[in-house]
Amino acid sequence: MEKKKTIKELIALISMVDEPDEVVYGRIRQRIIDLGEEALPSLEKAWENSFEEFTRLRIQELLDTIHFESIQQQLITWVNSNQDDLLEGAILLSRYHFHELDINRITHNLGQIIQDVWLEMNDRMNPLEKIKVLNHILFDVHKFTPTKPPQYSLQDYLIPNLIDSKRGSGTTLGILYLIIAQSLKLPVYGVNLPYNMIIAYLENNPGIYIYDPENDPVLFYINPVFKGMIFIRKEIDRFLKDNKIEPQPQYFTACNNVQILQRLASEMRMMYDMEGDSEKAERMDQIIAILKS
């Protein structure tokens, strides 16, 4: 009975979205927003059936606002209780851009890649051998490749698009690499190196650690942009020197999944700026604030 009452109220509220008085409309708008995702199906139907541009614009604004607030709440939950699931976090950022995603298809296609790696890997392999298998399946068999600058577009930062097209930004490719490797229980973590997100393969699985040059748990590093190229700390030192960047401990050590998502969100924000979408860029600032809180 309560649900029927809510739907009846919602239909009545939607019928008044063309209210010319801004003060009155403000109250109507807020009540619809307060109903949350429950209001989305009725709003979508009203948008499809409306032919007045003014009304359609208002309905679209309501849809975008409710969707955005839902993404914010889901991100807060992810940060507080589920950040181990990097795929979920990356999909939430993609859903900020595309409201509707076929999650089942995404997980199915990703599962096929993970299974292909698993079938070629065994416990007798050493860390280097395991990474070579992962690299072979990801880059030689499935043909994943990074988009080269300056060809970047927003699509290159969306994990579903990467899984479908096999092309994406260095950060998105690194996130995919981490998702696959961590699903196979490999002790790998992202490293927030400037200009490049690289991956550290740890000697064991201690979680996030403080850099200690006398007792460094990193066996080697991996660069997903260069087909999973394996390298050591000296290469990072050289990279920083060549780019005149002052070395910082975080350039050598593992970061957590929230920090990885911060990096992805910041790059998405930059793309919104480049495309002139100031509204989405400003809302992305709010998402970044949640990830930094």
C-alpha positions in Angstrom: 0.0 0.0 0.0 2.8 2.4 0.9 4.6 1.8 -2.4 1.4 2.5 -4.4 0.9 5.7 -2.4 4.5 6.7 -3.3 4.0 6.0 -7.0 0.8 7.9 -7.0 2.5 10.9 -5.4 5.4 10.6 -7.8 3.2 10.7 -10.8 1.4 13.7 -9.5 4.7 15.5 -8.8 6.1 14.7 -12.3 2.9 16.1 -13.9 3.9 19.4 -12.3 7.5 19.7 -13.5 6.5 22.4 -15.9 5.5 24.6 -13.0 6.6 28.2 -14.1 7.0 29.5 -10.5 10.6 28.7 -9.6 9.9 28.7 -5.8 7.0 26.2 -6.2 9.0 24.1 -8.6 11.9 24.0 -6.2 9.7 22.3 -3.6 8.4 19.8 -6.3 11.9 19.1 -7.5 13.3 18.5 -4.0 10.5 16.1 -3.2 11.2 14.0 -6.3 14.9 14.0 -5.6 14.1 12.8 -2.0 12.4 9.7 -3.5 15.8 8.7 -4.9 16.3 5.9 -7.4 12.7 4.8 -6.9 11.7 7.8 -9.0 13.9 7.0 -12.0 11.6 4.6 -14.0 8.7 7.1 -13.9 11.0 10.0 -14.8 12.4 8.1 -17.7 9.0 7.3 -19.0 7.9 10.9 -18.6 10.9 12.1 -20.5 10.2 9.7 -23.4 6.5 10.8 -23.5 7.2 14.6 -23.3 7.5 16.8 -26.4 8.0 20.1 -24.6 11.7 21.0 -24.6 11.4 22.9 -21.3 9.8 19.9 -19.6 12.3 17.5 -21.0 15.2 19.6 -19.8 13.8 19.7 -16.3 13.2 15.9 -16.2 16.7 15.3 -17.6 18.1 17.5 -14.8 16.2 15.4 -12.2 17.4 12.2 -13.7 21.0 13.4 -13.7 20.8 14.7 -10.1 19.2 11.5 -8.7 21.7 9.4 -10.5 24.7 11.4 -9.3 23.5 11.4 -5.7 23.1 7.6 -5.9 26.7 7.3 -7.3 28.0 9.4 -4.4 26.3 7.2 -1.8 27.5 4.0 -3.4 31.1 5.5 -3.5 30.9 6.4 0.2 29.9 2.8 0.9 32.7 1.4 -1.3 35.3 3.6 0.4 34.1 2.6 3.9 33.5 -1.1 3.5 34.3 -2.5 0.0 37.4 -0.9 -1.4 39.1 -4.3 -1.9 36.8 -4.7 -4.9 38.6 -2.5 -7.4 36.3 -3.5 -10.3 33.2 -2.2 -8.4 34.9 1.2 -7.8 36.0 1.5 -11.4 32.4 0.6 -12.6 30.9 3.2 -10.3 33.1 5.9 -12.0 32.0 4.6 -15.4 28.3 4.7 -14.3 28.8 8.4 -13.5 29.3 8.9 -17.2 27.0 6.2 -18.5 23.9 5.7 -16.4 23.1 2.3 -17.8 25.8 -0.4 -18.0 25.4 -4.1 -18.6 27.2 -5.3 -15.5 26.6 -9.0 -16.2 28.2 -8.7 -19.7 31.2 -6.8 -18.2 31.8 -9.4 -15.5 31.3 -12.3 -18.0 33.8 -10.9 -20.5 36.3 -10.1 -17.7 35.8 -13.6 -16.3 36.7 -15.1 -19.6 40.1 -13.3 -19.5 40.8 -14.3 -15.9 40.0 -17.9 -16.8 42.3 -17.9 -19.7 45.2 -16.7 -17.5 44.3 -19.2 -14.7 44.4 -22.1 -17.1 47.9 -21.3 -18.1 49.2 -20.6 -14.6 50.1 -23.0 -11.8 51.6 -22.8 -8.3 54.9 -24.2 -9.4 55.7 -21.1 -11.4 57.8 -18.3 -9.8 56.6 -14.7 -9.8 58.3 -13.8 -13.1 56.8 -16.8 -14.9 53.3 -16.0 -13.6 53.6 -12.4 -14.8 54.8 -13.6 -18.2 51.7 -15.8 -18.5 49.4 -12.9 -17.6 51.2 -10.6 -20.1 50.9 -13.2 -22.8 47.2 -13.7 -22.3 46.3 -10.0 -21.9 48.5 -8.4 -24.6 49.2 -11.2 -27.1 46.0 -13.3 -27.0 43.4 -10.7 -26.1 45.3 -7.8 -27.8 44.8 -5.2 -25.2 46.7 -2.0 -26.0 47.0 1.6 -24.6 45.6 4.6 -26.4 48.5 6.8 -27.4 48.4 10.5 -26.6 47.1 12.9 -27.8 44.3 10.6 -29.0 42.8 10.3 -25.5 39.1 10.7 -25.1 36.8 10.2 -22.2 36.0 6.7 -23.4 39.6 5.7 -22.7 39.0 6.1 -18.9 35.9 3.8 -18.7 36.7 0.2 -17.7 33.7 -1.3 -19.6 34.8 0.5 -22.8 38.3 -0.9 -22.3 37.0 -4.5 -21.8 34.9 -4.1 -25.0 37.3 -2.2 -27.3 40.7 -3.6 -25.9 42.0 0.0 -25.8 42.2 2.5 -23.0 44.3 4.9 -21.0 47.4 3.8 -19.1 45.6 4.2 -15.8 42.5 2.2 -17.0 44.8 -0.5 -18.4 46.7 -0.6 -15.1 43.4 -1.0 -13.2 42.4 -3.9 -15.5 45.8 -5.5 -14.9 45.4 -5.2 -11.1 41.8 -6.6 -11.2 43.0 -9.7 -13.1 46.1 -10.3 -11.1 44.5 -9.8 -7.7 41.6 -12.1 -8.7 44.3 -14.7 -9.2 45.7 -14.0 -5.7 49.0 -12.4 -6.9 50.5 -10.0 -4.4 50.4 -6.9 -6.7 49.4 -3.3 -5.9 49.3 -0.1 -7.9 52.0 2.6 -7.5 51.1 6.2 -8.1 54.1 7.2 -10.2 53.7 10.6 -12.0 52.5 10.3 -15.6 52.4 6.5 -15.3 50.5 4.1 -13.0 52.8 1.2 -12.5 52.4 -2.0 -10.5 54.5 -3.5 -7.7 54.9 -7.2 -7.3 55.6 -7.8 -3.6 57.6 -10.5 -2.0 54.6 -11.5 0.1 51.1 -10.0 0.7 51.6 -7.5 3.5 49.0 -5.0 2.3 50.0 -1.3 2.3 53.4 -0.7 3.7 55.8 2.1 4.5 58.8 2.4 2.2 62.0 1.0 3.8 65.0 0.9 1.4 66.8 -1.5 3.7 63.9 -4.0 3.7 62.1 -3.4 0.4 59.2 -5.9 -0.1 59.0 -5.1 -3.9 60.4 -8.0 -6.0 59.9 -6.0 -9.2 57.7 -3.5 -11.0 55.4 -3.9 -14.0 54.4 -1.3 -16.6 51.1 -2.3 -18.2 51.5 0.4 -20.9 54.5 -1.5 -22.3 52.9 -4.9 -22.5 53.6 -5.7 -18.8 57.3 -4.8 -19.0 59.2 -5.9 -15.9 61.7 -3.5 -14.3 63.4 -2.6 -11.0 63.7 0.4 -8.8 66.6 1.9 -10.7 64.4 2.5 -13.7 62.0 4.6 -11.5 65.0 6.6 -10.3 66.1 7.2 -13.9 62.5 8.2 -14.9 62.2 10.7 -12.1 65.7 12.2 -12.9 64.9 12.4 -16.7 61.6 14.2 -15.9 63.2 16.5 -13.2 60.8 15.1 -10.6 61.9 15.1 -6.9 61.8 11.5 -5.6 59.0 10.8 -3.1 58.4 7.5 -1.2 55.0 7.1 -2.8 56.6 6.8 -6.2 58.1 3.5 -5.2 55.5 2.0 -2.8 52.1 0.4 -3.0 49.0 2.5 -2.8 45.4 1.4 -1.9 42.5 1.1 -4.3 40.9 4.4 -3.1 44.1 6.2 -4.2 44.0 4.4 -7.6 40.3 5.6 -8.0 41.4 9.1 -7.1 43.9 9.0 -9.9 41.3 7.8 -12.4 38.7 10.3 -11.2 41.2 13.2 -11.6 42.0 12.1 -15.1 38.3 11.9 -16.0 37.8 15.4 -14.6 40.6 16.6 -16.8 38.9 15.1 -19.9 35.6 16.8 -19.0 37.5 20.0 -18.8 39.1 19.4 -22.2 35.7 18.6 -23.7 34.2 21.8 -22.2 31.7 20.0 -19.9 32.1 22.2 -16.8 29.0 20.7 -15.1 30.4 17.2 -15.1 33.8 18.4 -14.2 32.4 20.2 -11.1 30.5 17.2 -10.1 33.6 15.1 -10.5 35.3 17.4 -8.0 32.7 16.2 -5.5 33.5 12.6 -6.3 37.2 13.2 -5.8 36.4 14.8 -2.4 34.6 11.6 -1.4 37.6 9.6 -2.4 40.0 11.9 -0.4 37.8 12.0 2.7 
